[in-house]
């Protein structure tokens, strides 16, 4: 919307980006960190199905709760 390519009336698919940064549910946080080098979120997949989404803030909150 900022670039003018889309307005608030556009379909979601017009604004959506291709899915990148997929991780398996048993991957380490180091793998997720590597995804965050290029992406804002990591898609957690199992048997080709998306079973979750993890964001940078999710990891920060998880690590903060452990300390």
Residue pairs with C-beta under 8 A, 6 or more apart in sequence:
1 7
1 8
1 15
5 14
6 14
6 15
19 43
19 50
20 38
20 39
21 35
21 36
21 38
21 39
21 41
21 42
21 43
22 42
22 43
22 44
22 45
23 31
23 32
23 35
23 42
23 43
23 44
23 45
23 54
24 44
24 45
24 46
25 44
25 45
25 46
25 51
25 52
29 59
32 42
32 54
32 59
33 59
35 42
36 42
36 56
36 59
40 55
40 56
41 53
41 54
41 55
41 56
42 53
42 54
43 50
43 52
43 53
44 50
44 51
44 52
44 53
44 54
45 51
